[in-house]
Amino acid sequence: MQTTNMTPPEIGTHVFGSDGEEIGKITDVGPDYFQIKKGTFRTTEFYLPLTAITGTALGGDGVTIEQTKDEVDSGDFSQPPSPEAG
């Protein structure tokens, strides 16, 4: 299992794809994953592993992840990743 010394992101942090497009905000942080809520009226929730975070967004307004917005929108991130998936 891969370990990092990264500080977990805070709830309310903006999440941006590798293409620079905003995906949503972090609404929960688990031991190995974080949850993103996208939308205001018709919301969608996504779960991604903490290892998907690649850095801080330009200007320090959030975090960037390794996936693009389109990859998150079209992928199956509806459940928290299993600990065995690492």
C-alpha positions in Angstrom: 0.0 0.0 0.0 1.3 3.4 -0.9 1.7 5.9 1.9 2.2 9.6 1.7 2.9 12.4 4.1 0.2 14.6 2.5 -2.1 16.5 4.8 -5.7 15.5 4.0 -7.7 18.2 2.3 -10.3 20.2 4.2 -14.0 20.0 3.7 -15.2 22.9 1.5 -12.0 22.9 -0.6 -12.5 23.4 -4.3 -11.5 20.5 -6.6 -10.1 21.2 -10.1 -9.4 18.6 -12.8 -6.0 18.3 -14.6 -7.6 20.4 -17.4 -8.1 23.3 -15.0 -11.9 22.9 -14.9 -13.7 23.1 -11.5 -15.3 19.9 -10.6 -16.9 20.7 -7.2 -16.1 21.0 -3.5 -14.9 18.4 -1.0 -17.8 17.4 1.4 -16.2 14.5 3.2 -12.7 13.0 3.8 -12.3 9.3 4.7 -9.1 7.4 5.6 -8.2 6.8 1.9 -10.6 8.9 -0.1 -12.4 12.2 -0.4 -15.9 13.0 -1.6 -16.7 15.7 -4.0 -20.2 17.3 -4.4 -20.9 18.8 -7.8 -23.8 21.1 -8.6 -26.2 23.2 -6.6 -29.7 22.1 -7.5 -29.0 18.7 -9.1 -26.1 17.5 -7.1 -23.8 14.6 -7.9 -21.3 13.0 -5.5 -18.0 11.5 -6.5 -15.5 9.5 -4.4 -11.8 9.6 -5.3 -8.7 8.2 -3.6 -6.6 10.7 -1.8 -3.7 9.6 -4.1 -5.6 11.3 -7.0 -4.7 14.7 -5.6 -1.7 16.0 -7.6 -1.2 19.5 -6.0 -2.6 22.8 -5.1 -4.7 24.7 -7.6 -3.2 27.9 -9.1 -3.7 30.7 -6.7 -4.1 28.3 -3.8 -7.9 28.2 -4.2 -8.2 24.4 -4.0 -6.6 21.1 -5.1 -6.0 19.6 -8.5 -6.5 15.9 -9.3 -5.0 13.6 -11.9 -8.4 13.2 -13.8 -10.0 15.8 -16.1 -13.5 17.0 -15.4 -14.8 14.9 -18.3 -13.1 11.8 -16.9 -14.8 12.3 -13.5 -18.1 13.0 -15.2 -18.0 9.9 -17.3 -16.3 7.5 -14.8 -17.8 5.4 -12.1 -16.8 7.2 -8.9 -20.1 6.7 -7.2 -18.7 4.6 -4.3 -15.6 5.1 -2.1 -12.6 3.2 -3.4 -11.9 -0.1 -1.7 -8.7 -0.3 0.4 -7.6 -3.2 -1.8 -7.7 -1.1 -4.9 -4.3 0.6 -4.1 
